[in-house]
Structure formats: C-alpha cells, structure tokens
C-alpha cells in the first residue's frame, strides 16, 4: 500500500475528506451556509479534480463555531469576523507568551 493513499490520511485534520453535502449534514446546516462562510473567506475548501468542494475536519470545526454564532443571532458575516478576530487574538497571546518565555530565560532578573 502506498503511504500517501487517501485512507491513511483520515486522521489528518487538514485532509479534505468531506463533500459539501456530507459537511452540511454533519453540521446540521445547509450547503448555502457553507458557501456563505466560504464567500466571507472564513474557510476555503479544497476542490476535487472535478471541481467539487471538499472540507477538512479542521474546517468543519470552524464552520461549527460559525453556526453556533449564527444560531445565537449573529449575521453570517459578523460570525465570520468574530471567529477571525478570535483566531488573531489567540495567535497574539501565543506570540506574547513565547516572547515572555524567551525574555525571562535570557534575563531572569527582568520581571515581565
């Protein structure tokens, strides 16, 4: 068996294993919702050789978060922006924590 056979990548969160129909069913939403969050550039599904959208588990988790926000009353565009801002905040916090670790290990006398 080839090491890069599709079935060996099913544990890969970034592997585009789900069709649009299956993704919509899993999220209990519509295909138009998935298209809308794609148009808002929250997620960019990969395309099959035939041009069909394919979603990864990671993308489905993001779509599920968007669905939560929409279910709470946020417009799709606002939900997408909220998620993007949450991701930016998380990344900034990660960078700050790394900076603090680096700074404190280089000069333990400095309290950050």
Buried (B, 14 or more C-beta within 10 A) or exposed (E): EEEEEEEEBEEEEEBBBBBBEEBBEBBEBEBEBBBBBBEBEBBEBEEEEEEEBBBBBBBBEBBBBBBEBBEEEBEBEBBBBBBBEEEEEEEEEEEEEEEEEEEEEEEEEEEE
